[in-house]
């Protein structure tokens, strides 16, 4: 018997399995209706364990393990199917539906926007990418950006959320939880670092280099060969401004080409970052939830009970629906041993009713859940 004949046998068995699976899901629908009528929970862990024990009885350990995996996957499908039928509309789902904007609605071209830093900061470049005519308010810290939007001084704020080399900006996620804000847009900016000084200053004259701590880390290969003292500051644009306004001629900044022009500095070494694949993702936050047409990325954050399988239960929900997860990150919760806050991004749109139901299902199990937004990344 050749491989084609063997595969024909498998195809025949798969066809039989498919018909049986359809019959099983029809009965699952009846179970869902019964549970809905009698107010019973979707999950019945004891029932699932009993089934696995029954079907794997007498099998060797290897086959029993595969059987458990197969049936657990089927249980996930069953629970998801029941949840879609039985789950009542949650407050979050109602808020999402209220935030869906009509198809003809465009993202604003002009707005008052808070950015951390000074003129020339990467946050300002991100702001200019998102808005045609922004009126920018420069703030001293990420917290100040949130406060400005929270107090109504401006409608939007721009913040870095993730760097391709150094990961998430955790402090911004923490502030998202503190203020309960929403993401309405995001943009990726390529970051190129330049070493710059006042005109006439040579590399051999430099005793100190100023820049943001992440920029210093992103240029570590180049800087390690210099043996020069490194001075962290709040952002790369501020570093360029410090050098420009100082009377000293023995200091330099790592900043962008745009800042060199803005602050009349000379570039003495360009593209000094460790990798050319250096991008920072910036988000545009708003106090109010607003979902514009074309939104294709969803961000959520949640905590889950510290028990086996808790995270798997959430992740498997995405697998069942074929939703692509693009980010999953955890952060320890201060003061709680072995408990974590999870940050999750996935490609989807809540303009789809199925995705809105998914959000409701996801919200049910975590101890804390926050829908951060559904937005377009440009």
MARROBA-864724 format. One record per atom (N, C-alpha, C): residue in one letter; x, y negated, z negated. Coordinates in steps of 0.05 Angstrom, whole numbers, padded with zeros to 5 digits, always signed. Each point is the difference from the previous one (the first is absolute). Layout:
N
AXYZ
...
This chain:
378
X+00017+00024+00000
X-00017-00024+00000
X+00018-00025+00000
X-00005-00018+00019
X+00017-00024+00002
X-00013-00022-00017
X+00015-00023-00002
X-00009-00022-00017
X-00027-00011+00009
X-00005-00001+00026
X-00026-00011+00009
X-00023+00017-00010
X+00003+00027+00000
X-00021+00017-00011
X-00004-00004-00030
X+00022-00003-00014
X-00002-00005-00029
X-00015-00026-00005
X+00007-00021+00015
X-00013-00026-00004
X-00030+00002+00008
X-00006+00016+00019
X-00029+00003+00008
X-00015+00012-00024
X+00013+00018-00015
X-00013+00012-00023
X-00005-00022-00022
X+00021-00016-00003
X-00002-00022-00020
X-00023-00019+00008
X-00001-00007+00026
X-00021-00019+00009
X-00028+00012-00005
X-00003+00026+00004
X-00025+00013-00005
X-00008-00001-00030
X+00020+00004-00017
X-00005-00002-00029
X-00007-00028-00008
X+00015-00020+00012
X-00005-00028-00006
X-00029-00008+00008
X-00009+00010+00022
X-00028-00006+00008
X-00020+00011-00021
X+00006+00024-00010
X-00018+00011-00021
X+00002-00016-00025
X+00024-00008-00007
X+00004-00017-00025
X-00015-00026+00003
X+00001-00012+00024
X-00013-00026+00004
X-00030+00002-00004
X-00012+00021+00011
X-00029+00004-00004
X-00007+00004-00029
X+00017+00016-00014
X-00005+00004-00029
X+00004-00026-00016
X+00020-00016+00009
X+00004-00025-00014
X-00024-00019+00003
X-00011-00001+00024
X-00024-00016+00005
X-00023+00009-00018
X-00004+00026-00002
X-00021+00011-00017
X+00005-00008-00029
X+00026+00002-00008
X+00007-00006-00028
X-00007-00030-00006
X+00008-00018+00019
X-00005-00028-00004
X-00030-00007+00000
X-00016+00015+00015
X-00029-00004-00001
X-00011+00007-00028
X+00011+00021-00012
X-00008+00007-00027
X+00011-00020-00020
X+00024-00010+00005
X+00012-00021-00017
X-00019-00024-00001
X-00012-00006+00023
X-00019-00022+00001
X-00024+00005-00019
X-00009+00025+00000
X-00022+00007-00018
X+00009-00003-00030
X+00025+00008-00005
X+00011-00003-00027
X+00000-00030-00008
X+00008-00017+00019
X+00001-00029-00005
X-00027-00010-00007
X-00020+00008+00015
X-00028-00009-00005
X-00009+00009-00028
X+00007+00025-00007
X-00008+00010-00027
X+00013-00017-00022
X+00026-00005+00004
X+00015-00015-00021
X-00011-00029-00002
X-00007-00011+00023
X-00011-00027+00000
X-00027-00001-00015
X-00016+00020+00005
X-00027+00001-00012
X+00002+00005-00030
X+00020+00015-00009
X+00002+00007-00028
X+00022-00016-00015
X+00012-00019+00014
X+00020-00017-00013
X+00025+00014-00008
X+00009+00020+00015
X+00024+00015-00006
X+00024-00011+00014
X+00024+00002-00013
X+00024-00010+00013
X+00009+00016+00024
X+00014-00013+00018
X+00010+00014+00024
X+00020+00022-00007
X+00020-00007-00017
X+00021+00018-00007
X-00009+00021-00020
X+00005+00025+00006
X-00005+00022-00019
X+00026+00018+00000
X+00019-00008-00017
X+00026+00013+00000
X-00002+00029-00007
X-00018+00007-00019
X-00002+00028-00008
X-00009+00017+00023
X-00020-00010+00016
X-00010+00015+00023
X+00022+00004+00020
X+00017-00020+00005
X+00022+00003+00019
X+00020+00020-00009
X+00007-00001-00026
X+00019+00019-00010
X-00010+00029+00002
X-00026+00003-00006
X-00012+00027+00001
X+00001+00011+00029
X-00005-00017+00020
X+00000+00009+00028
X+00029+00009+00007
X+00020-00017-00007
X+00027+00007+00007
X+00008+00026-00014
X-00007+00004-00025
X+00006+00024-00014
X-00013+00025+00014
X-00025-00004+00008
X-00014+00023+00013
X+00012+00008+00026
X+00005-00020+00018
X+00009+00006+00027
X+00029+00009+00001
X+00016-00007-00021
X+00028+00008+00001
X+00006+00024-00017
X-00021+00011-00012
X+00004+00024-00017
X+00011+00023+00017
X+00020+00013-00010
X+00012+00023+00014
X+00021-00007+00021
X+00003-00025+00006
X+00020-00009+00020
X+00028-00001-00013
X+00021+00002+00016
X+00026-00005-00010
X+00004-00030-00005
X+00020-00007-00015
X+00004-00028-00008
X+00001-00019+00024
X+00015+00008+00021
X+00003-00018+00023
X-00026-00006+00013
X-00016+00021+00006
X-00025-00003+00014
X-00020-00015-00018
X+00001+00006-00026
X-00018-00014-00019
X+00005-00030+00000
X+00025-00008+00002
X+00008-00028+00000
X-00011-00014+00025
X+00003+00013+00024
X-00011-00011+00024
X-00030-00002-00001
X-00013+00020-00011
X-00029+00000-00002
X-00010-00023-00018
X+00014-00004-00022
X-00007-00022-00018
X+00002-00027+00015
X+00022-00003+00015
X+00004-00025+00015
X-00023-00004+00021
X-00007+00021+00014
X-00021-00002+00020
X-00027-00007-00013
X-00007+00013-00022
X-00025-00005-00013
X-00001-00028-00013
X+00023-00009-00011
X+00001-00026-00012
X-00005-00022+00021
X+00011+00005+00025
X-00005-00019+00022
X-00030+00000+00007
X-00012+00023+00000
X-00028+00002+00006
X-00017-00013-00022
X+00009+00003-00025
X-00014-00014-00022
X+00001-00030+00004
X+00023-00010+00008
X+00003-00029+00005
X-00019-00009+00021
X-00002+00015+00022
X-00020-00007+00021
X-00028+00000-00011
X-00006+00020-00016
X-00027+00002-00012
X-00007-00024-00018
X+00019-00006-00017
X-00005-00023-00019
X-00002-00026+00015
X+00017-00004+00020
X-00002-00024+00016
X-00027-00002+00015
X-00009+00022+00011
X-00025+00001+00014
X-00024-00006-00019
X+00002+00011-00024
X-00021-00005-00020
X+00001-00029-00009
X+00024-00011-00004
X+00002-00027-00009
X-00011-00020+00020
X+00005+00005+00026
X-00011-00017+00021
X-00030-00001+00000
X-00013+00023-00009
X-00029+00001+00000
X-00012-00011-00026
X+00015+00004-00022
X-00012-00006-00026
X+00009-00026-00013
X+00023-00010+00009
X+00011-00023-00013
X-00017-00025+00003
X-00010-00012-00021
X-00015-00025+00003
X+00018-00023+00006
X-00011-00021+00011
X+00016-00023+00007
X+00011-00013-00025
X+00026-00004-00001
X+00013-00012-00024
X+00001-00030+00003
X+00007-00014-00021
X+00003-00029+00000
X+00021-00008+00021
X+00022+00016+00000
X+00021-00006+00019
X-00009+00002+00029
X-00015+00021+00006
X-00011+00004+00027
X-00019-00023+00007
X-00016-00009-00019
X-00019-00022+00005
X+00016-00026+00005
X+00021-00005-00015
X+00017-00024+00004
X+00014+00001+00027
X+00009+00024+00008
X+00013+00003+00026
X-00020-00007+00022
X-00024+00011-00001
X-00020-00005+00021
X-00007-00030+00001
X+00000-00013-00023
X-00006-00029-00001
X+00023-00016+00012
X+00024+00011-00001
X+00024-00014+00010
X+00006+00004+00029
X-00015+00018+00013
X+00004+00005+00029
X-00009-00024+00016
X+00018-00012+00015
X-00006-00024+00016
X-00010+00008+00028
X-00017-00017+00011
X-00010+00006+00027
X+00022+00003+00021
X-00006+00014+00021
X+00020+00007+00021
X+00014-00025+00012
X-00015-00022+00001
X+00012-00024+00013
X+00017-00017-00019
X+00001+00008-00025
X+00015-00016-00020
X+00030+00003+00005
X+00014-00023+00001
X+00029+00000+00004
X+00014-00008-00026
X+00024+00010-00004
X+00016-00008-00022
X+00007-00030+00003
X-00002-00015-00022
X+00004-00029+00002
X+00027-00008+00011
X+00001-00021+00016
X+00025-00010+00011
X+00013-00021-00019
X-00016-00013-00016
X+00010-00020-00018
X-00010+00005-00028
X+00017-00004-00020
X-00007+00004-00028
X+00021-00012-00018
X-00007-00004-00025
X+00020-00007-00021
X+00010+00026-00011
X+00026+00004+00000
X+00012+00026-00006
X+00023-00004-00020
X+00001+00017-00021
X+00022-00001-00019
X+00021+00020+00008
X+00026-00009-00001
X+00023+00018+00006
X+00020-00004-00022
X+00014+00022-00007
X+00021-00002-00020
X+00025-00010+00014
X+00014-00019-00012
X+00026-00009+00011
X-00001-00029+00009
X+00017-00006+00020
X+00002-00026+00011
X-00001+00002+00030
X+00001-00023+00014
X-00001+00000+00029
X+00023+00018+00011
X-00008+00017+00019
X+00019+00018+00012
X-00001+00028-00012
X-00015+00004-00022
X-00002+00026-00012
X-00014+00020+00019
X+00006+00025-00003
X-00013+00020+00017
X-00030+00000-00003
X-00010-00007-00024
X-00029-00002-00005
X-00012-00021+00018
X+00015-00022+00004
X-00009-00021+00018
X-00001+00010+00029
X+00020+00015+00008
X+00000+00011+00028
X-00024+00019+00004
X-00006+00016-00021
X-00023+00018+00001
X-00026-00016+00002
X-00001-00021-00015
X-00024-00018+00000
X-00004-00012+00028
X+00021-00008+00013
X-00002-00012+00026
X-00008+00021+00021
X+00006+00025-00005
X-00008+00021+00018
X-00030+00006-00002
X-00011-00004-00024
X-00028+00007-00005
X-00019-00024+00005
X+00010-00024-00004
X-00017-00024+00004
X+00013-00019+00020
X-00017-00011+00017
X+00011-00018+00020
X+00008-00027-00012
X-00017-00009-00019
X+00004-00027-00011
X-00003+00001-00031
X+00017+00014-00014
X-00002+00001-00029
X+00009-00025-00014
X-00013-00006-00022
X+00010-00021-00018
X+00012+00016-00024
X+00027+00000-00002
X+00013+00018-00019
X+00006-00014-00027
X-00008+00014-00021
X+00008-00009-00027
X+00022+00019-00010
X+00023-00011-00006
X+00023+00017-00009
X-00001+00003-00030
X+00002+00025-00009
X-00002+00007-00028
X+00026+00012-00009
X+00005-00001-00027
X+00025+00009-00011
X+00002+00030-00004
X-00023+00014-00001
X+00000+00029-00006
X-00023+00013+00013
X+00000+00027+00000
X-00022+00015+00011
X-00025-00005-00017
X+00004+00000-00027
X-00023-00005-00018
X-00013-00027+00006
X+00016-00020+00007
X-00010-00027+00006
X-00017+00001+00026
X+00007+00017+00019
X-00016+00003+00024
X-00028+00010-00007
X-00001+00021-00017
X-00026+00011-00008
X-00016-00021-00016
X+00014-00015-00017
X-00014-00020-00017
X-00012-00022+00018
X+00015-00008+00020
X-00010-00022+00018
X-00025+00009+00014
X-00001+00025+00010
X-00024+00009+00013
X-00022+00005-00020
X+00007+00010-00023
X-00020+00006-00021
X-00014-00026-00009
X+00014-00022-00002
X-00011-00025-00010
X-00013-00016+00023
X+00001+00010+00024
X-00013-00014+00022
X+00016-00022+00012
X+00026-00001-00006
X+00018-00021+00012
X+00004+00006+00030
X-00003+00025+00008
X+00002+00009+00028
X-00016+00025+00003
X-00006+00007+00024
X-00016+00024+00005
X+00016+00025+00003
X+00025-00003+00011
X+00016+00023+00006
X+00028-00002-00013
X+00013+00023-00003
X+00027+00001-00009
X+00016+00021+00016
X+00025-00005+00004
X+00018+00018+00015
X+00020+00012-00018
X+00003+00027+00000
X+00018+00013-00019
X+00014+00024+00014
X+00025+00005-00006
X+00013+00024+00010
X-00010+00024-00015
X-00005+00022+00014
X-00011+00024-00014
X+00019+00024+00003
X+00016-00001+00022
X+00016+00024+00005
X+00023-00006+00019
X+00024+00011-00005
X+00023-00002+00018
X+00008+00027+00009
X+00007+00002+00026
X+00006+00026+00012
X+00024+00013-00012
X+00018-00015-00012
X+00024+00011-00012
X-00002+00004-00030
X-00015-00018-00014
X+00000+00001-00029
X-00028+00005-00012
X-00019+00008+00017
X-00025+00009-00011
X-00019-00023-00009
X-00019+00007-00017
X-00021-00018-00008
X+00009-00022-00019
X-00013-00023+00001
X+00004-00021-00019
X-00020+00005-00022
X+00008+00015-00020
X-00018+00010-00020
X-00013-00022-00016
X+00014-00022-00005
X-00011-00022-00015
X-00025-00012+00013
X-00001+00001+00027
X-00024-00010+00014
X-00023+00019-00004
X+00005+00026+00001
X-00021+00019-00006
X-00011-00004-00028
X+00018-00004-00019
X-00009-00005-00028
X-00018-00024-00002
X+00007-00021+00015
X-00016-00024+00000
X-00027+00004+00014
X-00001+00017+00020
X-00025+00007+00013
X-00019+00012-00020
X+00011+00017-00018
X-00017+00013-00020
X-00009-00021-00021
X+00019-00017-00007
X-00006-00020-00021
X-00022-00020+00009
X+00002-00009+00025
X-00019-00020+00010
X-00024+00011+00016
X+00001+00026+00008
X-00021+00012+00016
X-00005-00015+00025
X+00021-00005+00016
X-00002-00014+00025
X-00003+00020+00023
X-00004-00010+00024
X-00004+00017+00024
X+00019-00008+00022
X+00007+00020+00016
X+00017-00005+00024
X-00018-00004+00024
X+00005-00022+00015
X-00017-00005+00024
X+00016+00001+00026
X+00027+00001-00002
X+00017+00002+00024
X+00028+00008-00009
X+00015+00011+00019
X+00028+00005-00006
X+00017-00003+00025
X+00026-00004-00004
X+00018-00004+00023
X+00027+00010-00007
X+00014+00011+00020
X+00027+00010-00004
X+00020-00020+00013
X+00020-00008-00016
X+00020-00019+00010
X+00028+00014+00000
X+00014-00002+00022
X+00027+00011+00001
X+00019-00019-00015
X+00016+00012-00017
X+00018-00016-00017
X+00029+00003+00009
X+00012-00022+00009
X+00028-00001+00007
X+00014-00019-00019
X+00022+00009-00012
X+00014-00016-00020
X+00026-00012+00012
X+00004-00026-00006
X+00024-00014+00009
X+00015-00011-00024
X+00026+00000+00001
X+00016-00014-00020
X+00006-00028+00010
X-00008-00020-00016
X+00002-00028+00009
X+00012-00018-00021
X+00014-00021+00009
X+00013-00019-00017
X-00004-00028+00011
X+00011-00019-00015
X+00001-00028+00011
X+00020+00000+00023
X-00003-00019+00018
X+00019-00002+00022
X+00029-00003-00009
X+00017+00015+00013
X+00029-00002-00007
X+00010+00019-00021
X-00019+00015-00013
X+00008+00018-00021
X+00007+00027+00012
X+00023+00012-00007
X+00009+00025+00011
X-00008+00023-00020
X+00000+00024+00011
X-00006+00023-00017
X+00019+00002-00024
X+00025-00006+00005
X+00020+00002-00022
X-00004-00020-00022
X-00016-00022+00005
X-00005-00020-00020
X-00022+00008-00020
X-00016+00020+00007
X-00024+00006-00015
X+00006+00016-00025
X-00011-00010-00023
X+00003+00013-00026
X-00027+00012-00010
X-00022-00011+00010
X-00026+00010-00009
X-00020+00001+00024
X-00017+00020+00000
X-00020+00003+00021
X-00028+00001-00014
X-00018-00017+00009
X-00027-00001-00011
X-00020+00014+00019
X-00019+00014-00011
X-00022+00011+00015
X-00019+00015-00018
X-00022+00008+00012
X-00019+00017-00015
X+00013+00027-00006
X-00008+00013-00022
X+00013+00025-00008
X-00004+00022+00021
X-00023+00000+00013
X-00005+00021+00021
X+00018-00006+00024
X+00003-00025+00007
X+00018-00006+00023
X+00029+00008-00006
X+00008-00005-00025
X+00027+00008-00008
X+00003+00031+00002
X-00021+00014-00008
X+00001+00029+00001
X+00000+00010+00029
X-00015-00014+00017
X-00002+00007+00029
X+00026-00005+00015
X+00017-00016-00012
X+00026-00007+00013
X+00024+00012-00016
X-00005+00020-00016
X+00020+00010-00019
X+00025+00010+00014
X-00003+00013+00024
X+00024+00010+00014
X+00019-00022+00007
X-00011-00022+00011
X+00017-00022+00008
X+00012-00014-00025
X-00017-00005-00020
X+00009-00015-00024
X+00021+00015-00016
X-00002+00027+00000
X+00019+00015-00016
X+00029-00004+00009
X+00003-00006+00026
X+00027-00004+00011
X+00011-00028-00007
X-00017-00018-00010
X+00010-00027-00004
X+00010-00005-00029
X-00012+00014-00019
X+00008-00004-00028
X-00007-00028-00010
X-00022-00011+00008
X-00008-00027-00008
X-00023+00002-00019
X-00001-00018-00020
X-00021+00000-00020
X-00027-00005+00013
X-00021+00016-00007
X-00026-00003+00011
X-00019-00012-00020
X-00016-00020+00008
X-00018-00014-00017
X-00029+00004+00010
X-00016+00016-00014
X-00028+00003+00009
X-00016-00025-00005
X-00019-00006+00018
X-00019-00022-00004
X-00027+00008+00011
X-00020-00017-00002
X-00028+00008+00004
X-00007+00009+00028
X+00014-00012+00020
X-00004+00010+00028
X+00023-00010+00017
X+00001+00010+00025
X+00023-00007+00017
X-00001-00029+00010
X-00024-00011+00003
X-00002-00028+00008
X+00010-00019-00023
X-00006+00007-00024
X+00010-00015-00023
X+00030+00001-00001
X+00012+00023+00007
X+00029+00003+00000
X+00012-00020+00020
X-00012-00001+00024
X+00010-00019+00020
X-00003-00029-00009
X-00022-00006-00013
X-00004-00027-00010
X+00020-00008-00022
X+00006+00020-00017
X+00020-00005-00022
X+00027-00007+00012
X+00009+00015+00020
X+00026-00005+00013
X+00000-00027+00014
X-00022-00006+00014
X-00002-00025+00015
X+00001-00024-00018
X-00012+00001-00024
X-00002-00023-00018
X+00023-00002-00020
X+00017+00021-00001
X+00022+00000-00019
X+00023-00016+00011
X+00016-00011-00019
X+00025-00014+00007
X+00023+00020+00003
X-00004+00024-00008
X+00021+00020+00002
X+00004+00010+00029
X+00025+00007+00006
X+00007+00010+00027
X+00012+00028-00002
X-00006+00013-00022
X+00010+00028-00004
X-00023+00019-00004
X-00024-00007+00009
X-00023+00017-00003
X-00013+00005+00027
X-00015+00022+00002
X-00013+00008+00025
X-00027+00011-00007
X-00017+00004+00020
X-00027+00012-00004
X-00004+00022+00021
X-00015+00020-00008
X-00010+00019+00020
X-00029-00007+00004
X-00006-00007+00025
X-00027-00009+00006
X-00005+00005+00030
X-00022-00011+00011
X-00007+00004+00028
X+00012-00021+00018
X+00000+00006+00026
X+00009-00019+00020
X-00017-00026-00001
X-00026+00004-00005
X-00018-00023-00003
X+00009-00019-00022
X+00008+00012-00023
X+00009-00017-00022
X+00027-00014+00005
X+00017+00012+00016
X+00025-00013+00007
X-00006-00026+00015
X-00019+00002+00019
X-00007-00024+00015
X-00015-00020-00017
X-00017+00010-00018
X-00017-00018-00017
X+00017-00015-00019
X+00021+00013-00012
X+00016-00013-00021
X+00028-00008+00010
X+00004-00001+00026
X+00024-00010+00012
X+00025+00015-00009
X-00002+00027+00000
X+00023+00017-00008
X+00011+00014+00024
X+00024+00010-00002
X+00014+00014+00022
X+00001+00030-00006
X-00007+00016+00019
X+00001+00029-00003
X+00028+00009+00006
X+00012+00014-00020
X+00027+00009+00003
X+00001+00031+00004
X-00023+00013-00005
X-00002+00029+00005
X-00030+00006+00004
X-00006+00012+00022
X-00029+00005+00005
X-00006+00030+00000
X-00026+00005-00005
X-00011+00028-00001
X+00017+00017-00018
X+00003-00008-00025
X+00018+00014-00019
X-00015+00021-00016
X-00026+00004+00005
X-00015+00020-00015
X+00010+00029+00007
X-00005+00018-00019
X+00010+00028+00004
X-00013+00014+00024
X-00025-00008+00006
X-00015+00014+00021
X-00015-00021+00016
X+00000+00004+00027
X-00016-00018+00017
X-00030+00006-00003
X-00007+00023-00011
X-00028+00007-00004
X-00009-00010-00027
X+00000-00026-00003
X-00006-00013-00025
X-00025-00018+00003
X-00022+00010-00009
X-00026-00014+00003
X-00012-00004-00028
X-00013-00023-00004
X-00016-00004-00024
X-00029-00004+00008
X-00017+00014-00014
X-00029-00003+00005
X-00012-00020-00020
X-00014-00019+00011
X-00012-00021-00017
X-00031+00004+00001
X-00013-00006-00022
X-00029+00001-00001
X-00011-00028-00004
X-00024-00004+00010
X-00015-00024-00005
X-00023+00007-00019
X+00000-00013-00023
X-00020+00007-00020
X-00022-00022-00002
X-00023+00009-00009
X-00022-00018-00004
X-00015+00009-00025
X-00012-00019-00014
X-00015+00007-00024
X-00025+00016+00008
X-00013-00008+00022
X-00024+00013+00009
X+00007+00023+00020
X-00016+00021-00002
X+00003+00022+00019
X-00012-00008+00027
X+00016+00001+00021
X-00009-00006+00027
X+00013+00020+00019
X-00017+00013+00017
X+00010+00020+00018
X-00006-00009+00028
X+00021-00006+00015
X-00003-00011+00027
X-00001+00023+00021
X-00014-00005+00022
X+00000+00020+00022
X+00028+00007+00008
X+00005+00025+00006
X+00027+00009+00008
X+00016+00010-00024
X-00011-00002-00024
X+00015+00010-00024
X+00005+00030+00004
X+00025+00008-00004
X+00007+00028+00005
X+00018+00013-00022
X+00005-00015-00021
X+00016+00011-00022
X-00014-00006-00026
X-00001+00021-00017
X-00013-00003-00027
X+00021+00005-00021
X-00001-00016-00021
X+00017+00003-00023
X-00017+00003-00026
X+00008+00020-00016
X-00013+00004-00025
X+00020+00005-00022
X-00008-00003-00025
X+00018+00007-00022
X-00018+00014-00021
X+00012+00020-00014
X-00016+00015-00019
X+00018+00014-00021
X-00012+00007-00022
X+00013+00018-00019
X-00017+00025-00002
X+00013+00023-00007
X-00015+00025-00001
X+00007+00014-00027
X-00018+00017-00008
X+00006+00015-00025
X+00025+00016+00002
X+00014+00003-00022
X+00025+00016+00000
X-00006+00029-00003
X-00009+00013+00022
X-00006+00028+00000
X+00008+00012+00027
X+00006+00026+00000
X+00008+00013+00025
X-00021-00003+00022
X+00010-00006+00024
X-00018-00001+00023
X-00015-00026+00003
X+00003-00019-00018
X-00016-00025+00001
X+00007-00016+00026
X+00026-00003+00005
X+00008-00015+00024
X-00007+00016+00026
X+00004+00026-00001
X-00006+00017+00023
X-00029-00003+00007
X-00018-00001-00020
X-00028-00002+00006
X-00006-00025+00016
X+00014-00022-00005
X-00005-00025+00015
X+00012+00002+00028
X+00025+00010+00002
X+00014+00001+00025
X-00014+00019+00020
X-00011+00022-00011
X-00013+00020+00017
X-00025-00012+00013
X-00012-00020-00013
X-00024-00012+00012
X+00007-00014+00027
X+00024-00012+00001
X+00008-00012+00025
X+00005+00021+00021
X+00012+00022-00008
X+00007+00022+00019
X-00025+00011+00012
X-00021+00004-00016
X-00025+00011+00011
X-00012-00018+00021
X+00002-00026-00004
X-00012-00019+00019
X+00019-00008+00023
X+00025+00010-00001
X+00019-00006+00021
X+00010-00029+00000
X+00001-00012-00024
X+00009-00028-00003
X+00030+00000-00005
X+00014-00018+00014
X+00029-00001-00001
X+00009-00018-00023
X+00014+00012-00020
X+00012-00015-00022
X+00026-00012+00010
X+00004-00026-00004
X+00025-00013+00008
X+00019-00007-00023
X-00011+00001-00025
X+00016-00006-00023
X-00013+00012-00025
X+00017+00012-00017
X-00008+00009-00026
X+00023-00005-00019
X-00005-00017-00020
X+00022-00007-00018
X-00011+00000-00028
X+00016+00007-00020
X-00008+00000-00027
X+00018-00018-00017
X-00012-00009-00022
X+00015-00017-00018
X-00009+00007-00029
X+00019+00004-00018
X-00008+00006-00028
X-00016-00022-00012
X-00020+00007-00016
X-00017-00020-00014
X+00014-00006-00027
X+00007-00025-00004
X+00014-00007-00026
X-00017+00008-00024
X+00014+00013-00019
X-00014+00008-00025
X-00015+00026+00001
X+00000+00013+00024
X-00013+00026+00002
X+00019+00021+00011
X+00005+00020-00015
X+00019+00021+00008
X-00011+00017+00023
X+00016+00003+00021
X-00006+00017+00022
X-00026-00007+00014
X-00008-00025-00001
X-00024-00009+00015
X+00009-00021+00020
X-00012+00001+00024
X+00010-00016+00022
X-00023-00015+00014
X+00007-00023+00010
X-00017-00015+00019
X+00008+00008+00028
X-00019+00007+00017
X+00006+00008+00027
X-00009-00022+00020
X+00017-00005+00020
X-00007-00019+00021
X-00001+00015+00026
X-00021-00003+00015
X-00005+00016+00023
X-00010-00016+00023
X+00013+00003+00024
X-00010-00012+00025
X-00008+00021+00019
X-00021-00005+00016
X-00007+00019+00021
X-00013-00014+00023
X+00002+00013+00023
X-00011-00012+00025
X-00030+00007+00002
X-00017-00021-00002
X-00028+00005+00002
X-00014-00028+00000
X-00026+00001+00005
X-00016-00025-00001
X-00027+00006-00014
X-00007-00018-00018
X-00025+00004-00015
X-00024-00009+00017
X+00005-00009+00025
X-00023-00003+00018
X-00012+00027+00006
X+00015+00021-00005
X-00011+00028+00003
X-00014+00007-00026
X-00025+00010+00002
X-00015+00008-00023
X+00013+00023-00015
X+00013+00019+00015
X+00013+00022-00012
X+00023-00009-00018
X+00015-00021+00009
X+00022-00010-00016
X-00011-00014-00025
X-00022-00013+00002
X-00012-00013-00024
X-00008+00022-00020
X-00011+00022+00010
X-00006+00022-00018
X+00025+00012-00013
X+00021+00001+00016
X+00026+00010-00010
X+00009-00017-00023
X-00002-00027+00002
X+00008-00018-00022
X-00016+00007-00025
X-00026+00005+00004
X-00017+00006-00023
X+00009+00026-00013
X+00006+00020+00016
X+00009+00026-00010
X+00027-00004-00015
X+00018-00015+00011
X+00026-00005-00012
X-00003-00014-00027
X-00019-00018-00002
X-00004-00016-00024
X-00010+00017-00023
X-00012+00023+00006
X-00014+00015-00021
X+00018+00012-00021
X+00023+00011+00009
X+00017+00016-00018
X+00021-00017-00016
X+00013-00020+00013
X+00022-00014-00015
X-00011-00015-00025
X+00018-00002-00020
X-00007-00016-00024
X-00002-00029+00007
X+00017-00009+00018
X-00001-00028+00009
X+00002+00000+00031
X-00016-00016+00013
X+00000-00001+00029
X-00004-00028+00009
X+00016-00009+00020
X-00003-00027+00011
X+00002+00002+00031
X-00020-00010+00013
X+00001-00003+00030
X+00014-00027+00006
X+00024+00001+00010
X+00016-00024+00004
X-00008-00014+00026
X-00010+00015+00020
X-00008-00014+00024
X+00002+00018+00025
X-00014-00008+00021
X+00001+00012+00026
X+00007-00023+00019
X+00023+00002+00014
X+00010-00023+00014
X+00016+00009+00025
X+00006-00019+00016
X+00016+00004+00024
X+00029-00007-00006
X+00019+00017+00008
X+00028-00006-00001
X+00010-00009+00027
X+00012-00024+00001
X+00008-00012+00026
X+00031-00001+00001
